[in-house]
């Protein structure tokens, strides 16, 4: 029941059902009672309008807060349509000036999409993005007014602000005092520990161990076959529940529905995957793939440097391709001699092994190169990077990280 309904109901209960003896004595006198009735009607009308306006205002505020992302997407779609119309103009009407405007608009539009997606990623780490979102709305307005120079200036400001915010978040991240320091991975189950890396410092790692003697590792997918657009996705918790798993982590990179650049291919992933039902996904476009992959073979785990090295064997439990390889054969496979601290920091999901034990987890507030060094320090023989950002999720008896966004595929630990 809303405020207006409650108000009206209260009046009907208290103001109309007058006692009968009073009704019997009542005599209507126009000169005396009409003004009173008019005043009552005005009071009721004003009260109704005020209450209704208040509700409408509150509703509008909530909608503005919750639908800001959708409004940005609508504006981006309008600009994309306008750009397409410019491109499709009669060739005879096209001239050098028009071609220049199209090129400028395309460049600004592409940059606006990239910045918007960076802003979405920042939202998953920080709640203080309102000022940047207001600036972004100004960008879309300037583009709609053909003020490309002004739009580019604001986009540059937003990009610099996002980078600064990312750096501040990384600097402000601290490992809780009660987390033990331990460079050795757990023998079984879940652990949250500090890992000290020589020359870099300490990193927080959330990790789950599963020995292949007692654990079956599988890949589950929301779709049952290849999908090119608007593909199904599920929360990590749903995958865990429907398979009776005791742990799980997000899977490969994919194209989230909220990204404008993913229009027409939402929730798709191009990488090679075989789920536990023995179905291979994206096989055709991975014949010559040089992306690494991990194979779960029941009693063994195997990592290959390129998915093209792997056939389409269905005798295994599951397999999944992603990139980059972090550790291979006990050596750093990503980062080389470059400064590992270069690049953005975030939660880096991974799947790794040490002997016959498989590990899934997240290295917190790390670059990809830092994550590689953390895992090598922990003694991992091989480790493959998984999706990150808003997709990052880890389950072990409940969400340890996440839930994050819904996912098209995941890696699960199931007790044998």
N, C-alpha and C positions, 0 to 999 in steps of 0.2 A: 504494500500500500504506500503511495507517495504522499508527500506533505499536503498537496491539494485535496486528495481523497480523504485523508484523515481529518482535515479541517472541515470539509463538507459534511463528513459523517458525524463529527462532533456537534455541529449545528443541528443536524436532523434529530439527534438524540436529545439535545438540551433545549432547543428553542421552539419547536413546533408543537410538541405534545403537551399543550396547556391543560390544566385541570378542567373538568367539565363544568363545574359550578362557575368558574370564571368565564367560560365561553357563553354560558347562559345569560350572564349579566352584561356581556359585551354588546355595545351598539356602535355601529360604524358611523362616524361623523367625518365627512369629506374635508371640511375646513380644518378639522383638528388632526386627523390621522394621516391624510395623504402626505403632508410634509415629513412626518415621522417615517412613513414607509419609504419615501424617496431617499431619505437620509440613510436608512438601513440598507437599502439596495446599493447605494453608492459605497457605503462602508464595506459591504460584502464584495462588491466588484473590485474595489481597490485592494482589499485583502487578497482576493484570488489572484489578481494580476501581479501583486508584489511577490506572493509565494511562488507563482508560476515562473515569474521572471528570475527569481533567486535560484530556482531549480535549474532553469535553462542556462543561467550563467555558470553555475557549478558544473553542469553537464558539459558545457562548451569548454571550460577550462580543462576538465579531465580528457575530453576528446583531443584537444590541442596538444596535450602532453603525450598522449598515447599514440596519436596518429601522425606525429611529426615526420617519422620515417616514411610513412605512406605518402604524405604530401610531397616530400622531396622526390620520391619515385615517380609520382604523377607528373611533376614538373619536368623531370628528366625525360620522361616518355614524350611529353609535348615538344620539348626541344628536339629530341631525336626525330620526331615526325616532321617538324618544320625543316630540319636539316635534309631529310630525305626528299621532301618536296622541292627544295632548292636544287638538289642534285638531278631531279627528274624533270626539270623545266625543259621546254622545247629547245633542242640544240641550237636552233637559229637565233633564239633570244639570248643564248649564253654569250658572255663576253669576258674579257680579261678581268674586269672589275668584279663580276659575279663569281668567277672562278677563285679569285683571291679571297672574297668574302666566305665562300664555302670552305676553303682550306683553313682560314682563320677560325671559323666557327667549329669545324671538325676538331681542330687541335685543342681549342678551349673546352669543347664538350668532352673529349677524351680525358683531359686533365681533371675536369670536374667529377667524372665517374671515379677515377683513381683516388681522388681526395675523399670522395664520399665513402668509398670502401675502407679507406684508412680510418676515417672517422667512426665507421661501424666497428672496426677492430678495437679502436680506443675505448668505445663504449663498454666493451666486455671487460676492460681493466679498470676504468675510471668512471665514476658517476658525474664528474664535474666537466661536462661537455656542452652545457647549455649555451655558453657564450660562442663557442665554435659553431654550434648548430645555427645560431642566429646569423653569424657571418656567412655560413654556407647558403642560407636562404637568400641573403643579399647577392651572392654569386649568381644564383638562378635568375633572380630578377634582372641583374645586369645583362646576362646572356639573352634573356627574352627581349631586352631593349637594344640589343646589338652593341652593347658597350663591352666589347671583348677585352679591351685593354684594362678597363676597370675590373672586370671579372678575373682576369689573370693576376692582377695585383692582389686581390683579396685571396685568391687561391694560394698564392705564394705565402701570404701571411698565415693562412690556416695550416699549410704544410709545415712551416717553421714552428708554429705553436704546437702541432701534434708531435713533432720531433722532440721539442723541449719537454712536453708533458711525458713522453715515453722515457726520456732520460731521467726526469725527476722521479718517476715511478720506480725505475730500476735502482736509482740511488737510495730511495726511501725504503726499499724492500729490506727487511731484516729477518733473519732466521730466529724463530722463537727460542728463548733461553732454555726451555726444557727439552729441546730436541737433542738427542745424544749424537756425538760425533763417532762415525764408524765408516771406514772406507771399504769394508767388506759387505757384499750384498747379503740379504737374509737367506737362510737355508730353506725356509718355507714361509708362506703367508705374507702378510702385509707388514711393511716397515716404513717409518718416516725418520730420516736420518740426515746428519750433516756429512758431507764428503769434502775433505780438504784436498785441493788440487795444487800441486807445487807451482808457484809463480802466479797463481790466479786468486787463491783464497778459498773460502768455504761455500758450498752450494747445498741447498735443501733439495732432497730427493724423496719422492713418494714412490714406492716400488712394491710390486707383488711378485713372489717367486712361486713357480710351479714345477715340481719334478716330473719328468715325463713318465716315470714309473707309476705315478699315481694320478697324473693329470693329463687330460686330453685337451689339446689346443685346437680350436676351430675358428673359422671366419664365418660370420653370419651376415646375410644381406637382407635388406627390406624388400628388394625386388626379387622376383623369381627368374627374370631373364633380362637381357640387355634393354636399356631404356635410354631414349634420346632427349626427353624433356618431361618436366613435371613428375619426376621420379619419386617413388615412395621413400620416406625416411622415418626413423623411429628413435625414441630416446634410448640411451644406453641401458637404462634400467629395464626397459621392455625386452631388449635382447637377452639380458641376463635372466629375467624371469621365465621367458618362454623356453629357454634351453636348460634351466636348472643349473646355471653356471654359478661359481662362487667368486669370480672376478672377471673384469673386462676393461677394455680401453678402446678409445676411438680409433678408427681405421685410417684409410687413405684420404688424400686431398680430394675435394669435390667442389662443385660450383653451387654455393648456397643461394637460396631463392631471394634473399634480401639484397644480393649484389646486382646492381644494374647491368653489369657486364655479363651476367649469367642469363639474361633474358633469352628465352628460346632453348635453353639447355639447363634448366634449374635442377639442382640435386644430382647432376650427372657426374661421373668420374671416368676418366679416360684410361686409367691404369688397369693392368691385368689382375683379376681376382678369381679364385675358385672357392665357392662356399662349401659348407659341409654336405650339401646335397649333391655334390659332384658337378655343379654347373659352373662353367667358365664364363666370365664376363669380359667384354671388350677384347676378345681374342683377335679379331681381324686387324685392329689398329695397334697391336703390340707384337706383331710378327718380328719386327726389327727393333724392338724397344731396347734402349740402352739403360733404362731405369733398373735399379736393383730390386730384388724380391726375396721373400722369405717363404720357405716351404715347411709345413708341419706334417711330418710323415708318421704320426702315431708314436713310435718309439724313438724318433730322431727329429732334429730340426736342422735345416740347411739354409744357408744364405748364398745367393748368387749375385754377382756384380751386375748382370744384365738379364732382364726378363727373357730376352731372345735366346738365352742359353737354356731356357726351360721349355720342354715340350708341352703337351696337354694331358699329362698323366693323371688319371682319375683314381689311381690306387692310393693316393695320399689322403690325408684328412682335410687339408685346406692349403691355400697359398694366397699371398697378397704382395703386390708390388707398390712401392712408394719411393721417395727419394728425399734427401741423399742417404747413402750408406754412411754411418757415423764411425763405426769400428769394423774392421775386417781382418781376420787372422790375428787379432790382438794388437793391431796397429791402427793409428788414426787414419781414417779414410776420407775425412772432410776437414778442410781448414789448412792443411799443409803447414807451411812456415808463416802464414799470415797471422796478424794479430787476432787472436780468437775473440777478443772483446769487441771487435768491430761488428756492427750490425745491430738490429733491434733485439731487445730482450723480451722473453715471454716464457710461458710454460711449454717445454719441449717434450711431447709424448714420444715414446719409443717402444720397440720390442727388441729383446736382446737374448743372448744365451751365454752361459758359462758351463761347458760340459753338457750334461744332459738336463740341465735346469733352464727353463725359459723364464724370462723376466719381462713384465710390462710395467710401465710407470711414466713418471713425469719428472724432468729436471726443472725446477722452478727458477724463474727470473734469469734465464741464460740465453745467450746466442746459440745458434745451431753448432758453431765450432766449439763453444764452451761445453755444450752438452756432450759432444764427442769426447772431450778430454775428461769430463767427469766419469763417463761410463768406462773409459779405458782405465782410469784410476781405480775403479771398482773391480777391475779384473775381467771385464766382459771380453769374450773372444770375438763376438760379432754384435752389431747393433744397427738397427734401421730406424731412421726418423719417420714419424707418423704425422698426421695433420696436427695443427696447433690453433692458436687464437681462440675464437668462439666455439671451436669444435672440441677443445680439450676437455676430456672427461675420464675419470678413473673410478672404478667400482671395486670395492672389496667389503662385502657385508653391508654396503651402503655407499653413497657417493663420498669418496675422499676428495675428489675434485670434480667440479661440474654442478649441474648436469650439462651445461652448455647447450648448443643447438642440437636439433634432431639429426641423426646420422644415417647415411646409406649403407655403411658396412662397419663392422667392429671385429675385434679379436677377443675371444672368450676362453677362460679356463673352466673346464668341467671335470669334476672328480670321476675317476674310473671306477 
